Amino acid sequence: PAINVTWVCEGVRQTNVSTTSGILPKEDGTYQITEEIKVGLEEKRSYA
């Protein structure tokens, strides 16, 4: 399966800024993925 996660900061696509758990199967036949990005406490930009 293919799962794409994209981080956007103030309208600009961010690349190579996150870490991932990889695609993991679940018992119910679906899949999950965890994406993480580190943002400093002083950073005031908007991420989506």
LOVEXKE-391145 format. One line per 8 residues: number of its first residue (from 0); their letters; for each residue x negated, y, z of N, C-alpha, C, O, CB. Coordinates in nm, 3 decimals, always signed. Glycine has a CB too. Example, Ala and Ser with C-alpha at 12.3 -4.5 7.8 and 13.67 -1.06 7.14 Angstrom:
<sites>
0 = as = -1.319,-0.569,+0.780,-1.230,-0.450,+0.780,-1.320,-0.330,+0.780,-1.424,-0.332,+0.846,-1.131,-0.447,+0.905 ~ -1.285,-0.225,+0.708,-1.367,-0.106,+0.714,-1.290,+0.003,+0.787,-1.341,+0.114,+0.804,-1.408,-0.060,+0.572;
</sites>
This chain:
<sites>
0 = painvtwv = -0.083,-0.120,+0.000,+0.000,+0.000,+0.000,-0.087,+0.126,+0.000,-0.201,+0.123,+0.046,+0.094,+0.000,+0.121 ~ -0.033,+0.234,-0.050,-0.105,+0.361,-0.052,-0.034,+0.461,+0.039,+0.087,+0.482,+0.027,-0.116,+0.417,-0.196 ~ -0.109,+0.522,+0.128,-0.057,+0.627,+0.214,-0.152,+0.745,+0.201,-0.272,+0.730,+0.223,-0.043,+0.579,+0.364 ~ -0.099,+0.861,+0.167,-0.181,+0.980,+0.154,-0.142,+1.081,+0.261,-0.024,+1.111,+0.279,-0.167,+1.042,+0.014 ~ -0.241,+1.132,+0.332,-0.221,+1.234,+0.433,-0.307,+1.353,+0.393,-0.427,+1.338,+0.368,-0.256,+1.182,+0.579 ~ -0.247,+1.471,+0.389,-0.320,+1.591,+0.353,-0.301,+1.697,+0.460,-0.187,+1.726,+0.498,-0.275,+1.644,+0.215 ~ -0.410,+1.755,+0.509,-0.403,+1.866,+0.604,-0.407,+1.995,+0.524,-0.486,+2.010,+0.430,-0.520,+1.860,+0.708 ~ -0.321,+2.090,+0.563,-0.316,+2.220,+0.497,-0.334,+2.327,+0.604,-0.264,+2.327,+0.706,-0.180,+2.240,+0.420;
8 = cegvrqtn = -0.428,+2.418,+0.582,-0.454,+2.527,+0.676,-0.428,+2.660,+0.606,-0.498,+2.697,+0.513,-0.600,+2.522,+0.730 ~ -0.325,+2.730,+0.652,-0.287,+2.859,+0.595,-0.273,+2.852,+0.444,-0.319,+2.940,+0.372,-0.388,+2.965,+0.633 ~ -0.208,+2.745,+0.398,-0.178,+2.728,+0.256,-0.289,+2.668,+0.173,-0.270,+2.648,+0.053,-0.143,+2.857,+0.200 ~ -0.404,+2.637,+0.233,-0.517,+2.581,+0.159,-0.539,+2.436,+0.200,-0.555,+2.406,+0.319,-0.644,+2.665,+0.182 ~ -0.539,+2.347,+0.102,-0.561,+2.205,+0.128,-0.702,+2.184,+0.184,-0.800,+2.235,+0.129,-0.541,+2.121,-0.002 ~ -0.712,+2.110,+0.294,-0.839,+2.081,+0.359,-0.884,+1.940,+0.321,-0.803,+1.847,+0.321,-0.828,+2.097,+0.513 ~ -1.011,+1.925,+0.289,-1.064,+1.793,+0.255,-1.177,+1.758,+0.350,-1.250,+1.846,+0.397,-1.113,+1.789,+0.107 ~ -1.192,+1.632,+0.377,-1.299,+1.580,+0.462,-1.301,+1.642,+0.601,-1.409,+1.667,+0.655,-1.433,+1.601,+0.395;
16 = vsttsgil = -1.184,+1.669,+0.658,-1.178,+1.730,+0.791,-1.116,+1.637,+0.896,-1.110,+1.672,+1.014,-1.098,+1.859,+0.786 ~ -1.071,+1.520,+0.854,-1.002,+1.433,+0.948,-1.065,+1.295,+0.956,-1.143,+1.254,+0.869,-0.856,+1.419,+0.909 ~ -1.030,+1.225,+1.063,-1.067,+1.086,+1.078,-0.938,+1.004,+1.077,-0.832,+1.054,+1.114,-1.151,+1.062,+1.209 ~ -0.949,+0.881,+1.035,-0.830,+0.798,+1.021,-0.849,+0.662,+1.087,-0.960,+0.611,+1.100,-0.795,+0.780,+0.874 ~ -0.737,+0.606,+1.128,-0.739,+0.470,+1.183,-0.739,+0.367,+1.072,-0.763,+0.249,+1.096,-0.619,+0.448,+1.276 ~ -0.711,+0.412,+0.950,-0.691,+0.320,+0.840,-0.545,+0.275,+0.841,-0.473,+0.303,+0.937,-0.788,+0.198,+0.849 ~ -0.503,+0.207,+0.740,-0.365,+0.159,+0.731,-0.354,+0.031,+0.811,-0.426,-0.066,+0.787,-0.322,+0.136,+0.582 ~ -0.262,+0.031,+0.907,-0.245,-0.084,+0.996,-0.107,-0.144,+0.979,-0.008,-0.071,+0.977,-0.268,-0.043,+1.143;
24 = pkedgtyq = -0.097,-0.278,+0.965,+0.034,-0.342,+0.956,+0.103,-0.346,+1.092,+0.038,-0.357,+1.196,+0.021,-0.484,+0.900 ~ +0.235,-0.337,+1.090,+0.314,-0.349,+1.213,+0.393,-0.480,+1.207,+0.410,-0.539,+1.100,+0.410,-0.227,+1.230 ~ +0.440,-0.524,+1.322,+0.512,-0.653,+1.330,+0.639,-0.656,+1.249,+0.683,-0.763,+1.207,+0.545,-0.683,+1.473 ~ +0.701,-0.537,+1.224,+0.828,-0.533,+1.151,+0.811,-0.528,+1.000,+0.909,-0.509,+0.928,+0.909,-0.414,+1.196 ~ +0.688,-0.545,+0.951,+0.663,-0.547,+0.807,+0.632,-0.410,+0.749,+0.607,-0.399,+0.628,+0.781,-0.605,+0.736 ~ +0.634,-0.305,+0.830,+0.598,-0.171,+0.783,+0.451,-0.146,+0.816,+0.382,-0.232,+0.871,+0.689,-0.062,+0.847 ~ +0.404,-0.027,+0.780,+0.265,+0.009,+0.804,+0.259,+0.142,+0.878,+0.354,+0.221,+0.874,+0.186,+0.016,+0.672 ~ +0.147,+0.166,+0.944,+0.127,+0.294,+1.012,-0.015,+0.342,+0.987,-0.105,+0.263,+0.959,+0.156,+0.283,+1.164;
32 = iteeikvg = -0.035,+0.474,+1.000,-0.166,+0.533,+0.988,-0.174,+0.649,+1.087,-0.076,+0.720,+1.107,-0.195,+0.581,+0.841 ~ -0.290,+0.667,+1.148,-0.311,+0.780,+1.237,-0.422,+0.865,+1.178,-0.532,+0.816,+1.152,-0.346,+0.733,+1.383 ~ -0.393,+0.993,+1.157,-0.493,+1.089,+1.109,-0.517,+1.189,+1.220,-0.423,+1.233,+1.286,-0.446,+1.160,+0.977 ~ -0.641,+1.226,+1.240,-0.676,+1.318,+1.348,-0.768,+1.427,+1.295,-0.859,+1.401,+1.216,-0.744,+1.243,+1.465 ~ -0.742,+1.549,+1.339,-0.828,+1.662,+1.305,-0.861,+1.735,+1.434,-0.775,+1.752,+1.520,-0.758,+1.759,+1.201 ~ -0.987,+1.776,+1.448,-1.028,+1.848,+1.569,-1.025,+1.998,+1.540,-1.085,+2.046,+1.444,-1.170,+1.803,+1.616 ~ -0.953,+2.070,+1.627,-0.939,+2.215,+1.614,-0.978,+2.276,+1.747,-0.928,+2.235,+1.852,-0.794,+2.256,+1.572 ~ -1.067,+2.375,+1.745,-1.112,+2.440,+1.867,-1.000,+2.519,+1.933,-0.909,+2.567,+1.866,-1.228,+2.532,+1.837;
40 = leekrsya = -1.006,+2.531,+2.065,-0.904,+2.604,+2.141,-0.894,+2.749,+2.098,-0.786,+2.808,+2.103,-0.935,+2.597,+2.290 ~ -1.004,+2.808,+2.055,-1.004,+2.948,+2.016,-0.950,+2.971,+1.875,-0.923,+3.085,+1.837,-1.143,+3.004,+2.027 ~ -0.935,+2.865,+1.799,-0.888,+2.878,+1.660,-0.739,+2.911,+1.658,-0.660,+2.843,+1.723,-0.916,+2.749,+1.581 ~ -0.702,+3.011,+1.584,-0.563,+3.058,+1.581,-0.498,+3.036,+1.445,-0.391,+3.091,+1.418,-0.557,+3.205,+1.617 ~ -0.561,+2.957,+1.360,-0.504,+2.934,+1.226,-0.393,+2.830,+1.235,-0.384,+2.755,+1.332,-0.614,+2.887,+1.126 ~ -0.309,+2.827,+1.134,-0.194,+2.737,+1.132,-0.223,+2.616,+1.044,-0.256,+2.631,+0.926,-0.068,+2.812,+1.081 ~ -0.211,+2.497,+1.101,-0.230,+2.372,+1.027,-0.096,+2.301,+1.011,-0.009,+2.310,+1.098,-0.332,+2.280,+1.098 ~ -0.082,+2.230,+0.899,+0.038,+2.150,+0.874,-0.003,+2.019,+0.811,+0.083,+1.936,+0.782,+0.139,+2.225,+0.784;
</sites>
